[in-house]
Amino acid sequence: MSARAVVFDLDGTLVDTAPDLTRATNHVLALHGRKPVSNTDVKGLVGFGARALIRRGFAATGDPVEEDQIEKLFRLFLEFYAANIANESVVYPGTKQLLDLCRESGIRLGICTNKPEALSRALIGGLGLSSYFGAIVGMDTISIAKPDPRIYDETLRRLDVNGGRTVMIGDSETDVLTARAAGVPMIAVTFGYTPKPVKEFGPDYLVDHYDDMWPVIERVLHS
């Protein structure tokens, strides 16, 4: 049998990172005398990066941020987030059981994310998940971000999966577009971070809980 792989998005798919991202956003806001924003405010913008979180945070709490300050604020955000990356972030229920099933079945596992690679590795390591993943590719790994399919292809290359059956699991329009561009099926989780219901973006499959994911993966990788 040719190699098989499951490639995951990270934030909002494997891990609920909103609490720590919210804390980092509020750290930057507090330095400038602003009120905090909520997890709900942050969740809809996670896929757009930290700069978007900063802009939204400032707009929601007073005058918009001055653009010439964005990079300074971004560095402050990253510094705080890197030091507190897995304080409150947790894997979604059923995630570890699914990863175990995949590993026991010989399915290779990778992460393809628009989070920087070093932060992604720090998060996965902090949650005790590093041993599951043969590849973790971030937006800065090869200076290409989703939805460009080359970041997905790089993940497969690092997993040594060439021509086998693969599937992407994500939570957003960006993930759907990435899978389409790469020509692979896409399973969307409905509990992630997206300003609109992910079903509106036309994923191949929808899953509400990781307890229901394994039969879908089996069907996709054996069809």
C-alpha positions in Angstrom: 0.0 0.0 0.0 1.3 3.5 -0.9 1.9 5.9 2.0 -1.1 7.7 3.4 -1.1 11.0 5.3 -3.4 13.3 7.2 -2.4 17.0 7.2 -3.9 19.2 9.9 -4.3 22.9 10.2 -3.3 24.0 13.7 -5.2 26.9 15.3 -8.9 26.1 15.6 -8.4 22.7 14.2 -6.0 20.7 16.4 -5.7 23.2 19.3 -8.0 25.8 20.8 -5.4 28.5 21.0 -7.8 31.5 21.3 -7.2 31.9 25.1 -3.5 32.5 24.8 -3.8 34.5 21.6 -6.4 36.7 23.4 -4.0 37.1 26.4 -1.2 38.2 24.0 -3.5 40.7 22.3 -4.7 42.1 25.6 -1.1 42.4 26.8 -0.4 44.7 23.8 -3.6 46.7 24.4 -2.9 47.1 28.1 0.5 48.6 27.4 -1.4 51.3 25.6 -4.1 51.8 28.2 -6.8 50.0 26.3 -9.5 47.7 27.6 -9.3 44.0 26.9 -11.0 42.2 24.1 -12.8 38.8 24.4 -12.1 35.3 23.1 -15.0 35.8 20.7 -13.4 38.9 19.2 -10.2 37.0 18.6 -11.5 33.8 17.2 -12.9 35.3 14.0 -9.5 36.8 13.2 -7.0 34.1 14.1 -6.6 33.0 10.5 -5.6 36.5 9.4 -2.6 36.7 11.7 -1.4 38.7 14.7 -1.3 42.0 12.9 -5.0 41.7 12.2 -5.7 40.9 15.9 -3.8 44.0 16.9 -5.6 46.2 14.4 -9.0 44.8 15.5 -8.1 45.2 19.2 -7.2 48.8 18.8 -10.3 49.6 16.6 -12.6 47.9 19.2 -11.1 49.8 22.1 -10.6 53.4 20.8 -8.7 55.0 18.0 -7.3 52.8 15.3 -3.7 51.8 15.6 -1.2 54.0 13.6 0.2 51.8 10.8 3.8 52.9 11.5 3.4 51.3 14.9 2.2 47.9 13.7 5.6 46.2 13.5 6.6 47.4 17.0 3.3 46.1 18.4 3.7 42.9 16.5 7.1 42.2 18.1 5.6 42.9 21.5 2.8 40.5 20.8 5.2 37.7 19.6 7.5 38.2 22.6 4.6 37.7 25.0 2.9 34.9 23.1 6.1 32.9 22.7 6.6 33.0 26.5 3.0 32.0 27.2 2.2 29.9 24.2 0.6 26.9 25.9 -0.6 28.3 29.2 -4.3 28.0 28.4 -4.3 26.4 24.9 -5.7 22.9 24.8 -6.3 20.2 22.2 -9.9 19.6 21.3 -11.7 16.7 22.8 -10.9 13.4 21.1 -7.8 14.7 19.3 -5.2 12.5 21.0 -7.4 9.4 20.5 -7.6 10.2 16.8 -3.9 10.8 16.5 -3.3 7.4 18.2 -5.6 5.7 15.7 -3.8 7.3 12.8 -0.4 6.3 14.1 -1.4 2.8 14.8 -2.8 2.5 11.3 0.5 3.7 9.7 -0.9 7.0 8.6 1.7 9.8 8.5 0.7 13.0 10.3 1.7 16.6 9.4 0.8 20.1 10.3 0.4 22.8 7.6 -0.3 26.2 9.2 0.0 29.9 8.7 1.5 30.2 12.1 5.3 30.6 12.1 7.1 27.3 12.3 9.0 28.0 15.5 5.8 29.0 17.4 4.0 26.0 16.0 6.7 23.6 17.2 6.8 25.3 20.6 3.0 24.9 20.9 2.9 21.3 19.9 5.9 20.5 22.1 4.2 22.3 25.1 1.1 20.2 24.6 3.1 16.9 24.5 2.2 16.2 20.8 5.6 16.4 19.0 6.0 12.6 18.6 2.9 12.4 16.5 4.0 14.6 13.7 6.6 13.9 11.0 6.4 17.4 9.6 5.4 20.8 10.9 5.4 23.5 8.1 4.6 27.1 8.9 4.1 30.2 6.8 7.8 31.1 7.1 9.2 27.6 6.5 9.5 28.1 2.8 8.1 31.7 2.8 4.8 30.5 1.4 1.5 30.6 3.1 -1.9 29.0 2.6 -3.9 28.9 0.4 -0.9 28.5 -1.9 -0.8 24.7 -2.4 3.0 24.6 -2.3 3.0 24.8 1.5 0.8 21.6 1.5 3.1 19.9 -1.0 6.1 20.8 1.2 4.4 19.1 4.2 3.9 16.0 2.1 7.6 16.1 0.9 8.8 16.2 4.5 6.5 13.3 5.4 8.0 11.4 2.4 4.6 10.9 0.9 4.8 11.0 -2.9 1.7 9.9 -4.8 -0.1 8.4 -1.9 -3.6 9.3 -0.7 -3.7 12.3 1.6 -6.4 14.5 3.2 -6.4 17.9 4.8 -8.3 18.7 8.0 -9.0 22.4 8.7 -11.5 24.9 10.0 -11.5 27.8 7.6 -12.0 29.1 4.0 -8.2 29.3 3.7 -8.0 25.5 4.4 -10.7 24.7 1.9 -9.0 26.8 -0.8 -5.6 25.2 0.0 -7.0 21.7 -0.4 -8.8 22.6 -3.6 -5.6 24.1 -5.0 -3.6 21.0 -4.0 -6.2 18.7 -5.5 -6.9 16.8 -2.2 -10.1 16.1 -0.3 -10.8 18.4 2.7 -12.5 17.6 6.0 -13.7 20.7 7.9 -14.3 20.8 11.6 -17.2 22.9 12.6 -15.9 24.1 15.9 -12.9 26.2 14.7 -12.2 29.8 14.0 -14.0 31.3 11.1 -16.3 34.4 10.8 -18.8 32.4 8.7 -19.8 28.7 9.1 -17.2 26.6 7.4 -19.8 24.7 5.5 -20.4 27.8 3.4 -17.0 27.4 1.8 -17.8 23.9 0.4 -15.5 21.4 2.2 -15.9 17.8 1.1 -16.8 16.6 4.6 -18.0 18.2 7.8 -17.2 16.8 11.3 -18.6 18.2 14.5 -16.4 16.3 16.9 -13.1 14.3 16.7 -14.9 11.3 18.0 -16.6 11.2 14.6 -13.5 11.8 12.5 -11.9 8.4 12.2 -14.6 6.8 9.9 -14.4 9.8 7.6 -10.6 9.5 7.3 -10.8 5.8 6.6 -13.4 6.4 3.9 -11.3 9.2 2.3 -8.0 7.4 2.4 -9.4 4.1 1.1 -11.8 5.4 -1.6 
